[in-house]
């Protein structure tokens, strides 16, 4: 227990994507998302959407050290990228 340095592996929508496909993701990961990273998210439609972590407005708190808030932008749907 004394070696516990974070809250675990988790990712949640902090602010759902708006009509322009921009939103904010919050969570706890040992390797926090960085600008340019892509996140695949299952949508209610059954399709997997791809979001890219943006450069501006990201927050990486120090306590706990694995916490993050990152802004993302919709890129495409996974099925379209494979074609």
Backbone torsions as a table, in degrees:
resi	resn	phi	psi	omega
1	UNK	NA	-36.9	-178.9
2	UNK	-64.4	-24.3	-179.8
3	UNK	-83.9	-5.4	-178.2
4	UNK	-64.8	120.5	-176.6
5	UNK	-116.2	-1.8	-177.8
6	UNK	-154.5	-179.2	-176.3
7	UNK	-95.8	1.3	178.1
8	UNK	108.7	-172.8	-178.8
9	UNK	-97.5	107.0	-177.4
10	UNK	-151.7	149.7	177.8
11	UNK	-147.3	130.1	-177.0
12	UNK	-138.6	156.4	171.1
13	UNK	-76.7	122.9	174.3
14	UNK	-90.7	-39.4	174.6
15	UNK	-137.2	114.2	-178.3
16	UNK	-60.1	152.6	179.5
17	UNK	-58.0	138.2	177.6
18	UNK	-87.8	-169.9	-177.6
19	UNK	-66.6	-17.9	176.1
20	UNK	-91.7	1.5	178.5
21	UNK	81.3	17.9	179.9
22	UNK	-106.5	136.9	179.8
23	UNK	-152.5	-174.1	179.0
24	UNK	-130.2	132.9	178.3
25	UNK	-110.0	139.7	-179.5
26	UNK	-127.4	148.8	176.2
27	UNK	174.5	-164.1	-179.1
28	UNK	-138.6	113.8	177.2
29	UNK	-141.2	145.4	177.5
30	UNK	-61.4	-41.5	175.1
31	UNK	-104.6	96.0	-175.6
32	UNK	-69.2	144.7	179.7
33	UNK	-58.8	140.1	179.9
34	UNK	-119.5	158.8	178.2
35	UNK	-51.1	133.3	-178.7
36	UNK	95.9	-21.0	176.0
37	UNK	-64.2	150.2	178.1
38	UNK	-113.2	139.5	-179.5
39	UNK	-118.6	127.7	177.2
40	UNK	-99.0	128.1	-174.7
41	UNK	-129.0	124.1	175.0
42	UNK	-68.7	134.7	-178.2
43	UNK	-105.9	165.2	179.2
44	UNK	-60.4	-25.4	-179.6
45	UNK	-72.0	-12.1	-176.3
46	UNK	94.8	-7.6	178.8
47	UNK	-91.6	156.7	175.7
48	UNK	-99.0	119.6	178.4
49	UNK	-93.9	145.4	178.0
50	UNK	-107.5	127.1	177.3
51	UNK	-119.9	143.6	178.4
52	UNK	-110.6	135.1	178.4
53	UNK	-69.2	128.5	-177.9
54	UNK	-86.1	170.0	-177.7
55	UNK	-83.5	-40.9	-172.4
56	UNK	-91.4	147.1	170.4
57	UNK	81.0	10.6	-179.9
58	UNK	-82.7	151.4	-178.8
59	UNK	-133.5	132.1	179.5
60	UNK	-126.8	82.7	-178.6
61	UNK	-58.9	155.6	-179.8
62	UNK	-88.0	-17.0	-176.5
63	UNK	-139.1	108.4	-0.9
64	UNK	-76.1	155.7	-172.6
65	UNK	-71.1	-9.2	179.5
66	UNK	-101.7	4.2	-176.8
67	UNK	-81.2	148.2	178.3
68	UNK	-153.7	156.1	168.5
69	UNK	-132.7	118.0	-179.8
70	UNK	-129.1	141.3	175.6
71	UNK	-85.0	137.3	-178.9
72	UNK	-127.9	157.1	177.0
73	UNK	-130.9	138.8	178.8
74	UNK	-63.3	135.4	178.1
75	UNK	-107.0	-55.4	-175.5
76	UNK	-175.2	-178.5	172.4
77	UNK	-98.3	143.8	-176.1
78	UNK	-54.5	-41.0	-177.6
79	UNK	-62.5	-37.1	179.7
80	UNK	-67.9	-37.9	-177.9
81	UNK	-66.6	-33.1	-177.0
82	UNK	-73.3	-24.3	-176.0
83	UNK	-74.3	NA	NA
